Amino acid sequence: MLKLAKLCFLALTFLGTATTLLLAQNTDETTNPNGMCWIGSLRFTQGATARAADGVMICAAEGAWAEYKGGSAFCIRDGEVFSVGSVEAVRSNDDTTLKCLPDGTWEERRTE
């Protein structure tokens, strides 16, 4: 009886994993049914603005990024989100910092 229970558990686990993988393969990369937008592994809600390529983008209602003429709400560096105005030390250089600018870019600054 215990062996049958283990087999049933394994079969259900396999079916759940297979279903998840199939759904993931069928998801359109440009839209998301939950209205969430992605940059790498970072997830953003509708209305979020972020720097992407040569401009600022906004997470639209359908979960896709669209061009935006305003500023960015944050900067991204090494997979982390920083608010505008944040100052971050550059790890490889003790006398250099980066400041997050309103357009989502970083400004390099040397400390004296």
Backbone as a printed PyTorch tensor [residue, N CA C, xyz], in Angstrom:
tensor([[[  0.8260,  -1.1940,   0.0000],
         [  0.0000,   0.0000,   0.0000],
         [  0.8720,   1.2600,   0.0000]],

        [[  1.9580,   1.2290,   0.7880],
         [  2.8540,   2.3810,   0.8600],
         [  3.5250,   2.6330,  -0.4870]],

        [[  3.8650,   1.5550,  -1.1750],
         [  4.4980,   1.6840,  -2.4880],
         [  3.5400,   2.3310,  -3.4860]],

        [[  2.2470,   1.9650,  -3.4350],
         [  1.2470,   2.5500,  -4.3140],
         [  1.0650,   4.0380,  -4.0190]],

        [[  1.0790,   4.4240,  -2.7520],
         [  0.9420,   5.8320,  -2.3730],
         [  2.1230,   6.6440,  -2.8980]],

        [[  3.3280,   6.0720,  -2.8010],
         [  4.5090,   6.7690,  -3.3220],
         [  4.4210,   6.9450,  -4.8320]],

        [[  3.9760,   5.9050,  -5.5500],
         [  3.8350,   5.9930,  -6.9970],
         [  2.8010,   7.0470,  -7.3880]],

        [[  1.6780,   7.0960,  -6.6720],
         [  0.6520,   8.1060,  -6.9510],
         [  1.2080,   9.5080,  -6.7100]],

        [[  1.9430,   9.6880,  -5.6270],
         [  2.5400,  10.9900,  -5.3220],
         [  3.5030,  11.4170,  -6.4110]],

        [[  4.3590,  10.4930,  -6.8480],
         [  5.3070,  10.7990,  -7.9150],
         [  4.5940,  11.1270,  -9.2210]],

        [[  3.5390,  10.3990,  -9.5370],
         [  2.7900,  10.6550, -10.7660],
         [  2.1400,  12.0350, -10.7240]],

        [[  1.5430,  12.3980,  -9.5920],
         [  0.9150,  13.7170,  -9.4600],
         [  1.9590,  14.8290,  -9.5340]],

        [[  3.1070,  14.6240,  -8.9170],
         [  4.1790,  15.6130,  -8.9770],
         [  4.6450,  15.8170, -10.4110]],

        [[  4.8200,  14.7100, -11.1360],
         [  5.2410,  14.7840, -12.5310],
         [  4.2180,  15.5320, -13.3790]],

        [[  2.9330,  15.2070, -13.2060],
         [  1.8820,  15.8720, -13.9860],
         [  1.8380,  17.3680, -13.6880]],

        [[  1.9920,  17.7400, -12.4300],
         [  2.0070,  19.1630, -12.0740],
         [  3.1700,  19.8930, -12.7020]],

        [[  4.3470,  19.2830, -12.6690],
         [  5.5370,  19.8940, -13.2720],
         [  5.3870,  19.9940, -14.7820]],

        [[  4.9000,  18.9590, -15.4170],
         [  4.7250,  18.9620, -16.8700],
         [  3.7280,  20.0350, -17.2910]],

        [[  2.6330,  20.1800, -16.5380],
         [  1.6330,  21.2050, -16.8480],
         [  2.2360,  22.5900, -16.7310]],

        [[  3.0040,  22.8290, -15.6790],
         [  3.6530,  24.1280, -15.4910],
         [  4.6040,  24.4320, -16.6310]],

        [[  5.3840,  23.4670, -17.0490],
         [  6.3220,  23.6690, -18.1520],
         [  5.5990,  23.9540, -19.4600]],

        [[  4.5000,  23.2480, -19.7200],
         [  3.7370,  23.4930, -20.9420],
         [  3.1400,  24.8880, -20.9400]],

        [[  2.5970,  25.3240, -19.8210],
         [  2.0370,  26.6640, -19.7310],
         [  3.1110,  27.7160, -19.9150]],

        [[  4.2850,  27.4910, -19.3590],
         [  5.3760,  28.4470, -19.4810],
         [  5.8300,  28.5700, -20.9350]],

        [[  5.8150,  27.4670, -21.6640],
         [  6.2350,  27.5090, -23.0610],
         [  5.2390,  28.2580, -23.9270]],

        [[  3.9610,  28.2410, -23.5570],
         [  2.9330,  28.8750, -24.3630],
         [  2.6980,  30.3360, -24.0050]],

        [[  3.4110,  30.8770, -23.0450],
         [  3.2320,  32.2630, -22.6450],
         [  3.8930,  33.1910, -23.6420]],

        [[  3.1600,  34.1720, -24.1280],
         [  3.7030,  35.1770, -25.0420],
         [  4.6740,  36.0440, -24.2620]],

        [[  5.8660,  36.2690, -24.8070],
         [  6.8910,  37.0300, -24.0940],
         [  6.5730,  38.5170, -24.0170]],

        [[  5.7030,  39.0320, -24.8780],
         [  5.4380,  40.4630, -24.8770],
         [  4.2730,  40.8600, -23.9970]],

        [[  3.3790,  39.9250, -23.6980],
         [  2.2560,  40.2420, -22.8160],
         [  2.1560,  39.1940, -21.7290]],

        [[  1.5130,  39.5720, -20.6470],
         [  1.3690,  38.6920, -19.5060],
         [ -0.0690,  38.7950, -19.0260]],

        [[ -0.7740,  37.6790, -18.8960],
         [ -2.1820,  37.7490, -18.5020],
         [ -2.3970,  38.3800, -17.1200]],

        [[ -1.3860,  38.4100, -16.2940],
         [ -1.5160,  39.0150, -14.9700],
         [ -1.2060,  40.5060, -14.9950]],

        [[ -0.8600,  41.0520, -16.1430],
         [ -0.5590,  42.4680, -16.2520],
         [  0.7770,  42.8550, -15.6500]],

        [[  1.6690,  41.9030, -15.4680],
         [  2.9910,  42.1690, -14.9080],
         [  4.0050,  42.2620, -16.0360]],

        [[  4.9900,  43.1350, -15.8650],
         [  6.0700,  43.2800, -16.8410],
         [  7.3710,  42.7790, -16.2080]],

        [[  8.2630,  42.3240, -17.0400],
         [  9.5140,  41.7390, -16.5520],
         [ 10.7230,  42.4100, -17.1890]],

        [[ 11.7830,  42.5460, -16.3930],
         [ 13.1230,  42.8820, -16.8790],
         [ 14.0200,  41.8440, -16.2300]],

        [[ 14.4880,  40.9080, -17.0340],
         [ 15.2630,  39.7910, -16.4720],
         [ 14.3920,  39.0440, -15.4740]],

        [[ 14.8560,  38.8940, -14.2580],
         [ 14.0790,  38.1990, -13.2370],
         [ 13.2870,  39.1550, -12.3550]],

        [[ 13.3170,  40.4560, -12.6700],
         [ 12.5880,  41.4490, -11.8800],
         [ 11.1870,  41.6300, -12.4530]],

        [[ 10.1790,  41.6340, -11.5700],
         [  8.7820,  41.7590, -11.9760],
         [  8.2430,  43.1170, -11.5400]],

        [[  7.4720,  43.7730, -12.4300],
         [  6.9420,  45.0990, -12.1540],
         [  5.4440,  45.1430, -12.4260]],

        [[  4.7380,  45.9760, -11.6660],
         [  3.2970,  46.1210, -11.8260],
         [  2.9760,  47.1900, -12.8710]],

        [[  1.7200,  47.2210, -13.2790],
         [  1.2540,  48.2010, -14.2480],
         [  1.5410,  49.6120, -13.7510]],

        [[  2.0070,  50.4640, -14.6450],
         [  2.3050,  51.8450, -14.3030],
         [  3.7540,  52.0820, -13.9130]],

        [[  4.5100,  51.0160, -13.6640],
         [  5.9230,  51.1670, -13.3160],
         [  6.6810,  51.6890, -14.5300]],

        [[  7.6240,  52.5880, -14.2870],
         [  8.4570,  53.1110, -15.3740],
         [  9.8940,  52.6780, -15.1470]],

        [[ 10.5700,  52.3420, -16.2430],
         [ 11.9420,  51.8470, -16.1450],
         [ 12.7230,  52.2070, -17.3960]],

        [[ 14.0230,  52.3160, -17.2310],
         [ 14.9120,  52.5640, -18.3590],
         [ 15.0810,  51.2620, -19.1310]],

        [[ 14.8610,  51.3140, -20.4280],
         [ 15.0550,  50.1420, -21.2730],
         [ 15.6240,  50.6190, -22.6030]],

        [[ 16.7530,  50.0900, -22.9810],
         [ 17.4360,  50.4680, -24.2300],
         [ 17.7350,  51.9610, -24.2310]],

        [[ 17.1940,  52.6890, -25.2040],
         [ 17.5210,  54.1110, -25.3430],
         [ 16.4880,  55.0410, -24.7200]],

        [[ 15.5320,  54.5190, -23.9790],
         [ 14.5010,  55.3850, -23.4240],
         [ 13.8340,  54.7970, -22.2140]],

        [[ 12.8490,  55.5370, -21.7200],
         [ 12.0790,  55.0970, -20.5670],
         [ 10.8230,  54.3980, -21.0740]],

        [[ 10.4730,  53.2950, -20.4370],
         [  9.2960,  52.5080, -20.8090],
         [  8.3480,  52.4570, -19.6110]],

        [[  7.0660,  52.1980, -19.8950],
         [  6.0630,  52.0510, -18.8420],
         [  5.4070,  50.6860, -18.9990]],

        [[  5.1030,  50.0500, -17.8720],
         [  4.4150,  48.7620, -17.8880],
         [  2.9340,  49.0370, -18.1540]],

        [[  2.4640,  48.6660, -19.3390],
         [  1.0870,  48.9240, -19.7500],
         [  0.1360,  47.8770, -19.1710]],

        [[ -1.1580,  48.1400, -19.3000],
         [ -2.1900,  47.2990, -18.6950],
         [ -2.1170,  45.8410, -19.1220]],

        [[ -1.7250,  45.5770, -20.3660],
         [ -1.6830,  44.1920, -20.8410],
         [ -0.4090,  43.4600, -20.4320]],

        [[  0.4470,  44.1250, -19.6650],
         [  1.6700,  43.4840, -19.1960],
         [  2.8090,  43.5760, -20.1820]],

        [[  2.7620,  44.5480, -21.0770],
         [  3.8380,  44.7530, -22.0470],
         [  4.4500,  46.1310, -21.8090]],

        [[  5.7200,  46.2890, -22.1360],
         [  6.3930,  47.5730, -22.0120],
         [  6.0330,  48.4510, -23.2000]],

        [[  5.7520,  49.7350, -22.9300],
         [  5.4320,  50.7070, -23.9810],
         [  6.2820,  51.9500, -23.7650]],

        [[  6.5180,  52.7010, -24.8570],
         [  7.3220,  53.9240, -24.7360],
         [  6.6480,  54.9040, -23.7810]],

        [[  7.4810,  55.6640, -23.0700],
         [  6.9860,  56.6300, -22.0890],
         [  7.8360,  57.8820, -22.1810]],

        [[  7.2150,  59.0390, -22.1660],
         [  7.9340,  60.3080, -22.3190],
         [  8.3980,  60.8960, -20.9920]],

        [[  7.9270,  60.3760, -19.8760],
         [  8.3140,  60.8950, -18.5660],
         [  9.5980,  60.2600, -18.0510]],

        [[  9.8670,  60.4530, -16.7840],
         [ 11.0680,  59.9120, -16.1600],
         [ 10.8870,  58.4920, -15.6600]],

        [[ 11.9820,  57.9130, -15.2720],
         [ 11.9810,  56.5670, -14.7280],
         [ 11.8190,  56.6280, -13.2100]],

        [[ 11.1720,  55.6460, -12.6400],
         [ 10.9640,  55.6000, -11.1910],
         [ 12.1940,  55.0730, -10.4610]],

        [[ 13.1100,  54.4560, -11.2060],
         [ 14.2580,  53.8230, -10.5600],
         [ 15.3420,  53.5160, -11.5730]],

        [[ 16.4730,  53.0300, -11.0760],
         [ 17.5750,  52.5370, -11.8990],
         [ 17.7960,  51.0670, -11.5420]],

        [[ 18.3180,  50.3230, -12.4840],
         [ 18.6330,  48.9110, -12.2460],
         [ 20.1340,  48.7320, -12.4070]],

        [[ 20.7300,  48.0110, -11.4510],
         [ 22.1680,  47.7200, -11.5180],
         [ 22.4090,  46.3640, -10.8780]],

        [[ 23.0800,  45.4920, -11.5800],
         [ 23.3920,  44.1470, -11.0830],
         [ 22.1420,  43.4100, -10.6040]],

        [[ 21.0300,  43.5790, -11.3180],
         [ 19.8000,  42.8720, -10.9710],
         [ 19.0740,  43.4230,  -9.7660]],

        [[ 19.4520,  44.6070,  -9.3000],
         [ 18.7950,  45.2300,  -8.1490],
         [ 18.1840,  46.5600,  -8.5690]],

        [[ 17.1230,  46.9580,  -7.8670],
         [ 16.4110,  48.1940,  -8.1580],
         [ 16.8280,  49.2650,  -7.1520]],

        [[ 17.1260,  50.4730,  -7.6600],
         [ 17.5250,  51.6040,  -6.8180],
         [ 16.6340,  52.7940,  -7.1470]],

        [[ 16.2040,  53.5380,  -6.1410],
         [ 15.3580,  54.7050,  -6.3800],
         [ 16.1720,  55.8570,  -6.9440]],

        [[ 15.4760,  56.7670,  -7.6240],
         [ 16.1270,  57.9480,  -8.1850],
         [ 16.7690,  58.7360,  -7.0450]],

        [[ 18.0100,  59.1560,  -7.2580],
         [ 18.7580,  59.8790,  -6.2350],
         [ 19.6650,  58.9980,  -5.4000]],

        [[ 19.4920,  57.6800,  -5.4950],
         [ 20.3470,  56.7570,  -4.7480],
         [ 21.7950,  56.8870,  -5.1840]],

        [[ 22.6910,  56.7410,  -4.2450],
         [ 24.1220,  56.7350,  -4.5470],
         [ 24.6540,  55.3660,  -4.1740]],

        [[ 25.3240,  54.7440,  -5.1110],
         [ 25.8290,  53.3920,  -4.9360],
         [ 27.3320,  53.3900,  -5.1480]],

        [[ 28.0600,  52.7600,  -4.2550],
         [ 29.5190,  52.6550,  -4.3980],
         [ 29.8460,  51.6210,  -5.4690]],

        [[ 30.8700,  51.8970,  -6.2340],
         [ 31.3560,  50.9330,  -7.2190],
         [ 32.3230,  50.0170,  -6.4940]],

        [[ 32.0350,  48.7490,  -6.4620],
         [ 32.7990,  47.8020,  -5.6470],
         [ 34.2670,  47.6890,  -6.0360]],

        [[ 34.5580,  47.8690,  -7.2990],
         [ 35.9410,  47.6880,  -7.7350],
         [ 36.7830,  48.9540,  -7.6080]],

        [[ 36.1460,  50.0430,  -7.1870],
         [ 36.8670,  51.3060,  -7.1200],
         [ 36.3760,  52.0970,  -5.9090]],

        [[ 37.2470,  52.3150,  -4.9170],
         [ 36.8500,  52.9700,  -3.6770],
         [ 36.5120,  54.4440,  -3.8290]],

        [[ 37.0030,  55.1060,  -4.8720],
         [ 36.7600,  56.5450,  -4.9880],
         [ 35.7150,  56.9040,  -6.0470]],

        [[ 34.9230,  55.9280,  -6.5030],
         [ 33.9000,  56.1860,  -7.5010],
         [ 32.5320,  55.7420,  -6.9730]],

        [[ 31.5460,  56.6160,  -7.1670],
         [ 30.1600,  56.2620,  -6.8320],
         [ 29.2920,  56.5010,  -8.0590]],

        [[ 28.1250,  55.9110,  -8.0430],
         [ 27.1410,  56.0920,  -9.1070],
         [ 25.8790,  56.6800,  -8.4970]],

        [[ 25.2840,  57.6480,  -9.1800],
         [ 24.0310,  58.2380,  -8.7200],
         [ 22.9450,  57.9210,  -9.7380]],

        [[ 21.7880,  57.4440,  -9.2450],
         [ 20.6510,  57.1310, -10.1000],
         [ 19.9580,  58.4290, -10.5100]],

        [[ 19.8900,  58.6750, -11.8220],
         [ 19.2890,  59.8920, -12.3540],
         [ 17.8260,  59.6580, -12.7380]],

        [[ 17.0300,  60.7370, -12.8490],
         [ 15.6030,  60.6050, -13.1590],
         [ 15.2810,  59.9220, -14.4880]],

        [[ 16.2430,  59.8540, -15.3950],
         [ 15.9750,  59.1570, -16.6590],
         [ 16.3420,  57.6760, -16.5920]],

        [[ 16.6970,  57.1890, -15.4070],
         [ 17.0120,  55.7780, -15.2290],
         [ 18.4530,  55.4130, -15.5250]],

        [[ 19.2820,  56.3870, -15.8260],
         [ 20.6930,  56.1270, -16.0780],
         [ 21.4960,  56.4020, -14.8050]],

        [[ 22.7530,  56.0020, -14.8260],
         [ 23.6550,  56.2220, -13.6960],
         [ 24.6870,  57.2830, -14.0770]],

        [[ 24.9510,  58.1800, -13.1490],
         [ 26.0060,  59.1750, -13.3190],
         [ 27.1810,  58.7880, -12.4460]],

        [[ 28.3560,  58.6810, -13.0640],
         [ 29.5620,  58.3210, -12.3070],
         [ 30.1190,  59.5600, -11.6340]],

        [[ 30.4770,  59.4140, -10.3700],
         [ 31.0570,  60.5380,  -9.6160],
         [ 32.3050,  60.0590,  -8.9010]],

        [[ 33.3160,  60.8730,  -8.9080],
         [ 34.5680,  60.5990,  -8.1890],
         [ 34.5290,  61.3170,  -6.8480]],

        [[ 34.8910,  60.6080,  -5.8150],
         [ 34.9820,  61.2320,  -4.4960],
         [ 36.4050,  61.7410,  -4.2880]],

        [[ 36.5260,  62.8050,  -3.5950],
         [ 37.8380,  63.4340,  -3.3740],
         [ 38.4610,  62.8910,  -2.1000]]])
